Amino acid sequence: MDEQKRAQQLMQLNAVIESQKMVVKLTGQCFSTCITTPGKELSNSQQSCLWRCAQNSLESAMFMQRRLLQKAQEQQEHS
């Protein structure tokens, strides 16, 4: 039972690490795209750009994840 609990905790930790890596990557990409000259504050247009960039990236990642799971299930059904 301890091994199963440890494995579950390790999977949860791995999920947290992967989500953090995605946030860091997303932040870097969107910042580079939206902020040409960093200042003390973000303008409204920069804030909007960052929001749209993050939304689009997350929606794309979710779409890809769902699509890959769907493909895996289809392959499993045909095997």
N, C-alpha and C positions, 0 to 999 in steps of 0.2 A: 504494500500500500504506500509506503514511503517513496519508493521508486516512481510510482505513478504520480504522486503528488509533486515530486521534484520535476518530473518531466512536464507536467502541466505548468508549473511555475516557470520553467525554462522557456516553454512556448510563449507564455504571456510576456515574459521579459523580452524575448526575441521580437514579438509583435510591437512592443513599445519602442525598442531600438529602431526597427524598420520605419515606424511612423515618424520618429524623430529625425532619421536620415532624410525622409521625404520632405519634412518641414524645412530642414536646412537647405536642401537642394532647391526647393520651391522658392524659398526666401532669396537665395542668391540669384536664381534665374529672373524672378520678377523684379528684384531690385535693379539688376543690370538693365532690364528692359524699360523700366518706368522712371528711374531716377538718373537723369543725365548729370546733374550737378547737385550733390548733397548739400543741404543747408541745415539750419537749426530746426526747421519745421518742414513738414510735408504740405505741399499745396493741395487744394481740393482735387485738382486733376491728377496729381501723383497718387493720392489716396485712392481715387477711383480706378486708376490704372492698376495699382497693386491689388485691389479687390477683384477686378475682372480677371487679371492674370492668375491669381490664386484659384478663383472659382473655375476657370477654364481648365487649369492644370489638374485640379482635384476631380472634376467631372470626367476628364479624359482618363485619369488613372482608374477611377471607379468603373468606367465603361470597359476598359481593357481587362480589369480583374474579372468582371462579370462575364465577358466574352471568353476569356481563357477557361473559366470554370465551366461554362456551357460547353465548350469544345471538349474538355476533358470528360464531362459526363456523357456526351454523345459518343466519344470513342469507347468509353467503358461499356455503354449499352450495346455497341456493335461488336464487342469482343466476346 
